[in-house]
């Protein structure tokens, strides 16, 4: 095989780092290299079959797509060949020399040095080809792109040391051949029985035949001997699309292997749903919920979606039209008998059939999660810890399924000692006090701030449970979640607090009387704080604290305001309401103060302390400290 125009190039910096991590983080799971290379070969064949729908000449030279695995004990090599789409020079440089994937830097930063955790992340990143270097001291790739001339072949070589070489070659057949030159200590893989067992273990579900040369066994020598003169190829795997088989014939391990194939995850799926629909639409779906969130879950522009097949023919990866964005963690396959083989993303965007399938698939994922929550609360809690914040996007994005999503939400509450979000809204409603007709919540920047909010004091006194919300998305979520099980949601830090269902008539009357009894103090404070607060009033929501600030009924909440300000977004002008506890000694002291200077200092300190309690900062920290010091000095005299 003659080679011309040979050149040596350097790997992208990220590839060098990943090669190092591959070799050192995945060594204990080294046999997965074969699964990854066969998976890539299968993808290459799928891509060719899809392109051949428009240009059947691409399959003319060899229409029987297959993957072949060979070994040579003497040379200590393993070879994987496919007759799929193949690569040209630019493809080779792009696919094998660089990682043109958004979020690479974030991915590398997220690695911890913990082998188990890092192997999960590497799998999610999808760098399967580089797993070759776990077992190989050097790798050769021979490839030619379908439709290009025989002399347009490429030979890629690397020892995984930071460089790779490229040379032009003549290659009679299209597709790709990968030759792994095994390390001396990895010679166990240059063995027919070993390779067959790995193919059946990891790649039995591949819908293409994975073939090896049929071997005879010499009992005297005790080793496999390939028929050299006339090799006869035999299929090692079942070579049937798993999702087309009856569920009763599929083992859990087979489902898990297909999950790993389509997701590039090295771990298991948490749950799955396999379903065939017949009637107005005819399609099969196999949907998976992962155990772990990918490192780039919060990148809403990341590639996501389900694999689409039409009549068992692979059409495209990452079809996002089948599920709403808040279910973007879902992996899986849809195989339709109703869509045309030449379906495009543009057709998918405006198809009534896709809209109907999207609705049904969305319901199926939500039902799968609901079933998981009922049958295995611990597994659902593990899901929630990974994907809960993503699911919280649901009520805004999918009003049709608002109730279904609401049942899946989990929160921390004042009735649990830990910050874990493990209480459902149904749990909360089941514990509501007699006469209580609302679901109360407080949103803050952290669990500790929410748990210690002064707004909770009256609720603790009355034994009323309150949801503690501390995720950045929570206040936004509550803008789209108005009620659950007929009970409306109430933000305890917003507007006037209505506890009419659980208050006595005496308490209601005392609240009204408090504002009348302290009318002069309230007027004095309104005049002093006119530029800082919208109103000043007495409150019944406080027990131990002297004061708090409350957001107006229609104003933006404090948590959302801080998030938007931190992001450089313009927020609407509004001022909080300042509320005082009429029973607190400091409020009594304030009311009796004759010195305007001391009155101003104490009033300002109470306001700034109220801001601190709800997670904000004093507007003028220096002035706050100065006023506090003056009062401390007065006490020291």
C-alpha positions in Angstrom: 0.0 0.0 0.0 1.8 3.1 -1.2 1.5 6.3 0.8 2.0 9.9 -0.4 1.8 13.4 1.1 2.6 12.2 4.6 2.6 14.8 7.3 2.8 14.9 11.1 0.4 17.0 13.1 -0.2 17.7 16.8 -3.3 16.8 18.7 -5.5 19.6 20.0 -4.5 20.4 23.6 -7.8 19.0 24.9 -7.2 15.7 23.1 -3.9 15.3 24.8 -5.5 15.8 28.2 -8.3 13.4 27.3 -5.9 10.7 26.1 -4.1 10.9 29.4 -7.4 10.8 31.3 -8.7 7.9 29.2 -5.6 5.8 29.9 -5.5 6.5 33.6 -9.1 6.9 34.6 -10.6 4.0 32.7 -8.0 1.4 33.1 -10.1 -0.8 35.4 -12.8 -0.9 32.7 -10.5 -1.3 29.7 -12.6 -3.9 27.8 -15.1 -1.2 26.9 -12.7 -0.1 24.0 -14.3 -2.8 21.8 -17.8 -1.6 22.6 -17.0 2.0 21.7 -15.3 1.1 18.4 -18.1 -1.2 17.3 -20.6 1.5 18.3 -18.8 4.0 16.2 -18.7 1.5 13.3 -22.4 1.0 13.6 -23.0 4.8 13.5 -20.9 5.0 10.4 -23.0 2.3 8.7 -26.3 4.0 9.8 -25.1 7.4 8.3 -24.2 5.7 5.0 -27.6 4.0 4.8 -29.3 7.4 5.4 -27.3 9.2 2.7 -28.0 6.3 0.3 -31.7 7.2 0.5 -30.9 10.2 -1.7 -28.0 8.6 -3.6 -28.2 4.8 -3.9 -24.9 4.8 -5.9 -23.2 5.1 -2.5 -24.1 1.5 -1.7 -23.4 0.1 -5.2 -20.0 -1.4 -4.5 -21.1 -3.2 -1.4 -24.8 -3.2 -0.3 -24.4 -5.6 2.7 -23.5 -3.4 5.6 -21.5 -5.2 8.3 -18.8 -4.8 11.0 -15.9 -7.2 11.1 -13.5 -7.9 14.0 -10.2 -9.7 13.5 -7.2 -10.5 15.6 -3.6 -11.7 15.1 -1.9 -13.3 18.1 1.5 -13.2 16.6 1.4 -9.5 15.7 -0.7 -8.8 18.9 -3.3 -6.8 17.1 -7.1 -6.4 17.0 -8.7 -5.0 13.8 -12.2 -3.5 13.5 -13.5 -2.9 9.9 -16.8 -1.4 8.7 -18.1 -0.6 5.2 -20.0 2.5 6.3 -19.7 6.2 5.4 -15.9 6.4 5.9 -13.8 9.7 6.1 -11.8 12.0 3.9 -8.8 14.0 5.0 -10.8 16.8 6.6 -13.0 14.4 8.4 -10.1 12.5 9.9 -8.4 15.7 11.2 -11.7 16.9 12.6 -12.8 13.6 14.1 -9.5 12.1 15.3 -7.3 15.1 15.9 -9.6 17.6 17.6 -12.7 17.7 19.7 -15.0 20.2 18.1 -17.5 20.1 20.9 -18.8 23.0 22.9 -18.1 22.8 26.6 -14.7 21.0 26.4 -13.1 23.3 28.9 -16.0 23.0 31.3 -15.8 19.2 30.9 -12.1 19.1 31.7 -12.6 21.3 34.7 -15.4 19.1 36.0 -13.0 16.1 36.3 -12.2 15.3 39.9 -9.4 12.7 39.8 -11.8 10.1 41.2 -11.6 7.2 38.7 -15.3 6.1 39.1 -16.7 9.6 38.8 -14.4 10.6 35.9 -15.2 7.5 33.9 -18.9 8.5 34.1 -18.1 12.0 32.8 -15.8 10.8 30.0 -18.5 8.5 28.8 -21.0 11.3 28.7 -18.6 13.4 26.8 -18.6 10.8 24.0 -14.9 10.3 23.2 -15.2 6.6 22.4 -12.4 6.4 19.8 -9.8 7.5 22.2 -10.6 4.5 24.5 -8.4 2.6 22.0 -5.3 3.8 23.8 -6.4 2.1 27.0 -5.2 -1.1 25.5 -3.1 -0.1 22.4 0.4 1.3 22.3 -0.3 2.6 18.8 -3.4 2.8 16.5 -3.7 2.8 12.7 -6.8 4.0 10.9 -7.3 3.3 7.2 -10.4 5.0 5.7 -12.1 6.2 2.5 -15.3 8.2 2.3 -18.2 6.7 0.3 -18.5 8.2 -3.1 -14.9 9.3 -3.4 -12.2 7.8 -5.6 -10.0 4.8 -4.7 -6.9 7.0 -4.5 -8.6 9.3 -1.9 -8.0 7.0 1.0 -6.3 8.2 4.2 -4.0 6.5 6.7 -3.9 8.0 10.2 -1.4 6.8 12.8 -0.7 7.7 16.4 1.0 6.3 19.4 -1.1 8.5 21.6 1.9 10.7 22.5 0.6 14.1 21.4 1.1 13.7 17.6 -0.5 11.9 14.7 0.5 11.4 11.1 -1.5 11.5 8.0 -0.8 10.0 4.5 -2.8 9.6 1.3 -3.3 6.0 0.3 -5.2 3.9 -2.3 -8.1 2.0 -0.6 -10.3 -0.2 -2.8 -13.2 -0.4 -0.4 -15.1 2.4 1.3 -15.4 2.6 5.1 -12.9 2.4 7.9 -10.4 -0.1 9.3 -8.9 0.4 12.8 -5.9 -1.6 13.7 -5.0 -1.6 17.4 -1.4 -2.6 18.2 -1.9 -3.9 21.7 0.4 -3.2 24.6 2.3 -6.4 25.7 0.3 -6.7 28.8 -3.0 -6.6 26.9 -2.4 -9.6 24.7 -5.5 -11.3 26.2 -7.6 -9.3 23.7 -5.9 -10.9 20.7 -8.0 -14.0 21.3 -11.1 -15.2 19.5 -13.0 -16.5 22.5 -12.3 -13.2 24.4 -13.4 -11.0 21.6 -16.6 -13.1 20.9 -17.6 -12.9 24.6 -17.1 -9.1 24.6 -19.2 -8.7 21.5 -22.0 -10.7 22.9 -21.7 -8.9 26.2 -21.6 -5.3 24.9 -22.8 -5.3 21.3 -25.4 -8.0 20.9 -28.1 -5.4 20.4 -26.3 -3.7 17.4 -28.8 -4.0 14.5 -25.9 -4.8 12.1 -24.1 -8.1 11.9 -20.8 -8.0 13.8 -18.7 -10.8 12.2 -15.6 -12.8 13.0 -13.8 -15.5 11.1 -15.2 -18.9 12.0 -12.7 -20.9 13.9 -11.9 -24.5 14.6 -10.7 -25.8 17.9 -7.6 -28.1 18.2 -8.1 -30.1 21.4 -4.4 -31.1 21.5 -3.0 -27.7 21.2 -5.8 -26.1 23.3 -6.1 -23.0 21.2 -8.3 -21.5 18.5 -7.0 -21.8 14.9 -8.5 -19.6 12.2 -9.1 -21.2 8.8 -6.4 -19.4 6.8 -7.0 -20.6 3.3 -10.7 -19.8 3.0 -12.0 -17.7 5.9 -15.7 -18.1 6.6 -17.3 -15.1 8.3 -19.9 -15.7 10.9 -22.2 -13.3 12.8 -21.4 -13.2 16.5 -24.2 -10.9 17.7 -28.0 -11.3 17.3 -28.0 -8.4 14.7 -31.6 -7.5 15.3 -32.8 -4.1 16.5 -33.6 -4.7 20.1 -36.6 -2.4 20.2 -38.3 -4.5 17.5 -38.3 -7.6 19.8 -41.1 -8.4 22.3 -40.4 -7.0 25.7 -40.7 -10.5 27.3 -37.7 -11.7 25.3 -35.4 -8.8 26.3 -33.3 -9.0 29.5 -32.5 -6.0 31.7 -28.9 -6.3 30.7 -29.8 -6.1 27.0 -31.8 -2.9 27.7 -28.9 -1.5 29.6 -26.4 -2.2 26.9 -28.6 -0.5 24.3 -28.8 2.5 26.7 -25.0 2.7 26.9 -24.7 2.4 23.1 -27.1 5.3 22.3 -26.1 7.5 25.2 -22.3 6.9 25.4 -22.8 6.6 29.1 -20.6 4.2 30.9 -23.1 3.6 33.6 -26.6 2.1 33.8 -29.9 3.8 33.1 -32.1 4.5 36.1 -35.4 3.5 34.3 -36.8 2.8 30.9 -40.1 2.5 29.0 -40.5 0.3 25.9 -43.8 0.8 24.0 -45.3 0.0 20.7 -48.2 2.2 19.4 -50.6 1.0 16.7 -53.6 2.7 15.3 -53.7 6.2 13.8 -50.0 6.3 14.2 -47.7 3.3 14.1 -44.3 3.6 16.0 -42.2 2.1 18.7 -40.4 4.0 21.4 -37.7 3.0 23.9 -37.1 5.8 26.4 -34.4 5.9 29.1 -33.9 8.1 32.2 -30.2 8.3 33.1 -28.8 8.0 36.6 -26.4 10.9 36.2 -26.7 14.4 34.7 -24.2 15.3 32.0 -21.7 18.0 32.8 -23.4 20.4 30.3 -27.0 19.9 31.3 -27.5 23.6 31.9 -26.3 24.5 28.4 -29.7 24.8 26.7 -28.0 24.9 23.3 -26.3 21.5 23.8 -27.1 18.7 21.4 -30.0 16.7 22.7 -32.9 14.6 21.6 -33.9 11.1 20.6 -32.6 8.9 17.8 -35.0 8.6 14.9 -35.5 5.4 12.8 -38.1 5.0 10.0 -39.0 1.4 9.3 -35.8 0.3 11.1 -33.6 2.6 8.9 -31.6 5.1 10.9 -32.5 8.6 9.9 -30.9 11.1 12.4 -29.5 11.6 15.9 -30.7 14.1 18.4 -34.2 14.8 17.2 -35.3 17.5 19.6 -38.9 17.7 18.3 -40.1 14.6 20.2 -39.8 16.0 23.7 -40.0 19.5 25.4 -36.8 21.0 26.6 -37.4 20.3 30.3 -37.2 16.6 29.5 -33.9 17.0 27.7 -32.2 14.4 30.0 -34.2 11.6 28.3 -32.3 9.3 26.0 -33.9 6.8 23.6 -35.1 5.7 20.2 -38.3 6.3 18.1 -38.9 4.0 15.2 -41.8 5.2 13.0 -43.7 3.4 10.2 -45.6 6.6 9.2 -42.9 9.1 8.4 -41.2 9.2 5.0 -37.7 7.8 4.7 -36.5 11.1 3.3 -37.8 13.0 6.4 -35.9 16.2 7.2 -35.6 18.3 10.3 -37.7 21.0 8.5 -40.5 18.4 7.9 -40.3 17.3 11.6 -40.7 20.9 12.7 -44.1 21.2 11.0 -45.5 17.7 11.1 -48.9 16.9 12.7 -47.7 13.4 13.3 -44.7 14.6 15.2 -46.9 16.9 17.3 -49.0 13.9 18.2 -46.0 11.7 19.0 -44.4 14.5 21.0 -47.6 14.7 23.2 -47.7 10.9 23.7 -43.9 10.6 24.4 -44.0 13.5 26.9 -46.8 11.8 28.7 -44.9 8.5 28.7 -41.8 10.1 30.3 -43.9 11.7 33.0 -45.7 8.5 33.6 -42.4 6.6 33.9 -41.2 9.1 36.5 -44.5 8.9 38.4 -44.2 5.1 38.5 -40.6 5.3 39.6 -41.6 7.8 42.4 -44.4 5.4 43.7 -42.5 2.1 43.4 -39.0 3.2 44.2 -38.9 6.4 46.2 -35.1 6.1 46.8 -34.4 5.8 43.1 -36.7 8.7 42.4 -34.9 10.8 45.0 -31.6 10.0 43.2 -33.2 11.2 40.0 -34.5 14.4 41.6 -31.1 15.2 43.0 -29.6 15.0 39.5 -32.4 16.4 37.4 -34.9 18.2 39.7 -34.0 21.7 38.7 -34.5 20.8 35.0 -37.9 19.3 35.7 -38.8 22.6 37.4 -38.8 24.2 34.0 -41.9 22.1 33.1 -44.8 24.2 34.4 -43.6 27.2 32.3 -42.8 25.2 29.2 -45.6 22.7 29.2 -48.8 24.1 30.8 -50.8 21.1 29.4 -49.0 18.8 31.8 -48.8 21.2 34.6 -50.5 18.9 37.1 -48.4 15.9 36.1 -45.2 17.8 36.6 -46.4 19.3 39.9 -46.9 15.8 41.3 -43.2 15.1 40.5 -41.8 18.2 42.2 -39.9 17.8 45.5 -39.1 20.5 48.2 -37.5 21.0 51.5 -40.0 22.1 54.2 -40.1 23.4 57.8 -41.2 19.9 58.9 -37.9 18.3 57.8 -34.6 18.8 59.6 -32.4 18.3 56.5 -32.1 20.6 53.5 -32.9 17.6 51.2 -35.7 18.3 48.7 -37.7 15.1 49.4 -41.2 16.2 50.1 -43.9 16.1 47.5 -46.8 18.5 47.3 -49.1 15.6 48.0 -47.1 15.0 51.2 -47.6 18.6 52.2 -51.4 18.7 51.4 -51.8 15.5 53.5 -50.3 17.2 56.5 -52.2 20.5 56.2 -53.7 21.9 59.4 -57.5 21.9 59.9 -58.9 25.0 58.3 -55.8 25.6 56.2 -56.7 26.1 52.5 -53.4 27.4 51.1 -49.9 26.1 50.4 -47.3 28.4 51.9 -43.7 28.8 50.7 -40.7 31.1 51.1 -38.0 31.6 48.4 -34.4 32.6 49.3 -30.9 32.3 48.0 -29.9 29.4 50.3 -31.6 26.8 52.4 -30.3 28.3 55.6 -31.7 31.8 54.7 -35.1 30.3 53.9 -35.1 28.2 57.0 -34.3 31.1 59.3 -36.5 33.7 57.5 -38.4 35.9 60.0 -41.5 35.4 57.8 -41.8 31.8 59.2 -42.2 32.8 62.8 -46.0 32.9 62.9 -46.1 29.6 61.0 -43.9 27.9 63.5 -46.0 29.3 66.3 -49.1 27.8 64.7 -47.5 24.6 63.5 -48.2 25.3 59.8 -45.7 23.7 57.4 -44.0 26.0 54.8 -42.1 24.9 51.7 -38.5 26.1 51.8 -37.3 27.1 48.3 -33.6 27.9 47.6 -32.9 26.9 43.9 -32.3 29.8 41.6 -35.2 28.7 39.5 -37.8 28.5 42.3 -39.3 32.0 42.2 -39.6 31.8 38.4 -41.2 28.3 38.8 -43.9 29.7 41.2 -44.9 32.3 38.6 -46.3 29.4 36.6 -47.5 27.1 39.4 -50.7 28.8 40.7 -52.3 25.8 42.6 -52.1 22.2 43.4 -55.0 19.9 44.3 -57.3 22.9 44.4 -55.0 24.8 46.9 -53.4 28.1 45.9 -49.8 28.9 46.6 -48.9 31.8 48.8 -45.5 33.4 49.2 -45.2 34.2 52.9 -42.9 37.2 52.1 -45.3 38.9 49.7 -48.2 41.2 50.2 -50.5 41.1 53.2 -50.5 37.7 55.0 -53.9 36.1 55.1 -54.2 33.4 57.8 -58.0 33.6 58.0 -58.5 29.9 57.9 -56.3 29.3 61.0 -56.6 32.6 62.9 -59.0 33.2 65.8 -61.3 36.2 65.8 -59.2 37.7 68.6 -56.1 37.5 66.5 -57.7 39.2 63.6 -59.0 42.0 65.8 -55.6 42.5 67.4 -54.0 42.9 64.0 -56.4 45.7 63.1 -56.0 47.3 66.5 -52.2 47.3 66.3 -52.1 49.7 63.3 -54.4 52.1 65.1 -52.6 51.9 68.4 -49.2 52.7 66.8 -50.5 55.2 64.2 -48.0 58.0 65.3 -45.0 55.7 65.1 -46.0 54.5 61.6 -46.5 58.0 60.3 -43.1 59.1 61.7 -41.4 56.1 60.0 -43.2 56.7 56.7 -41.9 60.3 56.6 -38.4 59.2 57.5 -38.2 56.3 55.0 -40.3 57.7 52.2 -37.4 57.2 49.7 -36.7 53.6 50.7 -40.0 51.8 51.4 -43.4 51.8 49.9 -45.3 51.6 53.2 -44.8 50.9 56.9 -47.2 48.8 58.9 -47.6 46.6 61.9 -47.6 42.9 61.3 -48.8 39.6 62.9 -46.3 37.4 61.0 -43.4 38.1 63.4 -42.9 36.5 66.9 -39.3 36.9 67.8 -37.9 39.4 65.2 -38.6 43.2 65.5 -39.1 43.8 61.8 -39.1 42.4 58.3 -39.5 43.6 54.7 -42.2 42.3 52.4 -42.5 42.4 48.6 -45.6 44.0 47.1 -48.2 41.7 45.8 -47.4 42.4 42.2 -43.7 43.2 42.5 -40.7 41.1 41.5 -39.5 38.9 44.4 -36.2 39.5 46.1 -34.6 36.3 44.9 -35.5 36.9 41.2 -34.4 40.6 41.5 -30.9 39.6 42.8 -30.5 37.0 40.0 -31.4 39.5 37.3 -29.2 42.2 38.7 -26.2 39.7 38.9 -26.8 38.9 35.3 -26.7 42.6 34.3 -30.5 42.7 33.5 -32.6 45.8 34.1 -35.2 45.2 36.9 -38.4 47.2 37.4 -38.3 49.9 40.0 -40.1 49.0 43.2 -39.8 49.5 47.0 -40.5 47.0 49.7 -43.0 47.3 52.5 -41.5 47.6 56.0 -43.3 45.7 58.7 -42.9 45.9 62.5 -43.6 43.5 65.3 -45.8 45.6 67.8 -44.8 43.2 70.7 -41.1 43.5 70.3 -39.1 45.6 72.9 -37.0 47.3 70.2 -40.1 48.6 68.5 -41.3 49.9 71.9 -37.9 51.5 72.4 -38.2 53.1 68.9 -41.6 54.4 69.6 -40.4 56.1 72.9 -37.3 57.7 71.4 -37.4 61.5 71.4 -34.1 62.2 69.8 -34.5 62.4 66.0 -30.9 61.3 65.4 -31.3 58.2 67.6 -34.7 57.5 66.1 -33.3 57.7 62.6 -30.3 55.4 63.6 -32.4 52.8 65.2 -35.1 52.8 62.5 -32.4 52.5 59.8 -30.7 49.6 61.7 -34.0 47.7 61.9 -34.6 48.2 58.2 -31.1 47.0 57.2 -31.3 44.0 59.5 -34.6 43.1 57.8 -32.8 43.3 54.5 -30.0 41.0 55.8 -32.5 38.5 57.1 -34.0 38.0 53.7 -30.6 37.6 52.0 -29.9 41.1 50.7 -27.1 43.5 51.7 -27.4 46.9 53.4 -27.7 49.6 50.7 -24.9 51.6 52.5 -22.8 49.2 54.5 -20.6 51.9 55.9 -23.5 54.0 57.2 -25.1 50.9 58.7 -21.9 50.0 60.6 -21.5 53.7 61.7 -25.1 53.8 63.1 -24.7 50.4 64.8 -21.4 51.6 66.5 -23.0 54.8 67.8 -25.8 52.8 69.4 -23.3 50.3 70.9 -21.3 53.2 72.4 -24.5 54.7 73.9 -25.1 51.4 75.6 -21.6 51.2 76.9 -21.8 54.5 78.6 
